[in-house]
Every structure is written in C-alpha cells, then in structure tokens.
Amino acid sequence: MSGTLRRALLCAVALSASWARPVAADESHLVIVVGLGGEPKYTEAFHELAVRMIQAAEKKMGVAAANIAYLGEKATYPTLPVYKGRASREAVQKVLGEIAQTAGPGDLVFILLIGHGGSQAGESRFNLPGPDMTAADFAPLLAALGRQEVVFVNTASASGDFVKALSAKGRTIVTATKSAMERNQTEFPSYFVQAFTEDGADADKDQRVSVLEAFTYARREVERFYEKGHLLATEHAVLDDNGDGTGSSVPDPATGDGAVARRVFLGGGESTADGAAASADPRLAELRRQRRAIEEKIGALKARKDAMETAQYEDELEKLLVELARSEAALRQKEGSR
C-alpha cells in the first residue's frame, strides 16, 4: 500500500473511530470513605465533596446506586440511600470484602479517601473514627480484588507512603502528597472531585474523564492555588500505575506511569440509560467490551511508537483502526436495533 493511500485510510478510519461514544468498564463500583473532620468546617467540606462525587457518578457516569458505598462520620444518613454507616476500620473492611465477593472479573473498583492523614511510628495513616487505617491495613483488602481493576485514591495529608505499600501491576494508586512528611491539610481533594463534577478536565474532549486526566487536572489546579496565593507548596500529588512503587508527579504513559490510568474511566462516561441497556443485553455489553479492548491496544501501541520503526507502527495501527471501525459499526447496528 502506498504511503499516500495508507495515510488516507488511517485518517478515514480514525475519523470514524472518533465518532464512537465513550465505553464503560464491565461494571463500576465506587467506595467513598470520609474520615474524621476534627472541626465542623472540615466535616462539612468533606461530606460535600463526597456527595458531589456520588451525584456525578450516578448522573454523569451512569454508576448504579447499588454499586456505590459511602462511609462517613455519622452512624446514619437517611437522605442518602448509598450511605453505609460510620467509617470505622471494620466497616471499611466489610464493604471492600463484600465487593471482592460480588464484583465480576474486569469490574472497576474505585476507592476514594477524603479526610485527614498523619504519620506515626513510620507509617502513613488515614484518620477514622476509632482506630486509624494504615496502608498495611488496606493491602490485603486490595489483594482480594485481584480480578478487578482497582483505583485507590488517598487525598489526605501525609498520604504519600501509601504508594509504595499498595503499588501493584494493573493497579492505580493516587496520593495527594509525595511522602508522609507533607502533613498540612491538602487542597487536592476538592480539585480531584471537581475534575469529575465540572468541565475542564476532559483534555482530549472525548466526553469522559480518565483517572489520568483527573489527576493531571487536580495537580495543575493545586499548583495554581499555591502560586496565586504566593504560598510555598506543601503538597505534591503523585500517581503510580506501573507497579514499581514509585509515584510520578507528571506521569508519562510512554515511558512510565500513566498508561493504565489513561484508559480507566469511572462508569465510562455513559448515561444511566446506556448502562442499563448494556446490562440487559449481554451481546451489547460484549460488543462494548470488545471495543474497549481494541482501544486499549491502540493506546498501548501509541505508547510504544517512539521505540518502533515508522512502517511497523503504521502497519499495526492500521490493522487496529480497521478492527476498531468494524467493532464500532457492529455496535452502532446493535444499538440502532434497540
């Protein structure tokens, strides 16, 4: 095939693929743990962030209410059906243990910690009503989710040491600080939640926000916060998703962290109706899984581009784009028949 014809084909197929609507994970599970506020202003602010994240997950990203669990300071919260009680260590263990038993292979389990953190006896801790939880406490809970895609986000102060302790292949870990020594109250959680609840974080304009986009947006906005106030930055968020136990403040999917986080989407950005339709039609769900798998292959190929010969890269990209276009056509036909 000539270079001109190849480029024309690549452009045509790429344009066709760009019309595809966002896809979802097999199923998404959201667990929000809000720790001790300590003061009314923090208690209220943490709760507000949790509620905003829940609303976005349900209304914007199509996460089923049955797959959302919110643990907080209060024993009950009658106006919030997804509220599962006080955020004790036992309650966290119970919720994550239940998800490990019921979530399907390939499901996304998104764990978001909002609150205060600290360090004691050389360990980072997340402050809870009752005994705090360390990274070592969370490690077996995440290990039980070996069949699922796991995103663990600790937005608290002194959270950086959670990266090394929880890092694993195929697992995305985000912390608001780079070490346990950054102990001041963090601004990161408000901007991280904002990435999912407002416009601005969708850098590639595909109508959905990946974990990498949310992290990048929040980190950038935190930097602006400190610069605008002429303040010394006391927090430096990091992300690890390649399993090496070292977080990156500026992830680069082509060379290190970010390749996994770039393709992970809470709920996938689909509407509730689309998610329900897929659940009711196994063939529709399978077609969406196939499309997502092809998109992941394309992402992985692009990450290797600089290490490949141009002709080889174009050959492989061409095959994947044609495969993606066919998958998209089959999906559109199926959705049209509904």
Secondary structure, DSSP 8 states (H G I E B T S, - for coil): --HHHHHHHHHHHHHHHHT------S-EEEEEEE---SSHHHHHHHHHHHHHHHHHHHHTS---GGGEEEEESSS--TT-TTEEEE--HHHHHHHHHHHHHH--TT-EEEEEEES-EEEETTEEEE--SSS-EEHHHHHHHHHTTTTSEEEEEE-STT-TTHHHHH--TTEEEEESSSSTT--S--SHHHHHHHHHHSTT--TT-SSS-BHHHHHHHHHHHHHHHHHHTT-------EEE-SSSS--BSS--TTTSTTTTGGG-BSGGG--HHHHHHHHH-HHHHHHHHHHHHHHHHHHHHHHTGGGS-HHHHHHHHHHHHHHHHHHHHHHHHHHHH-
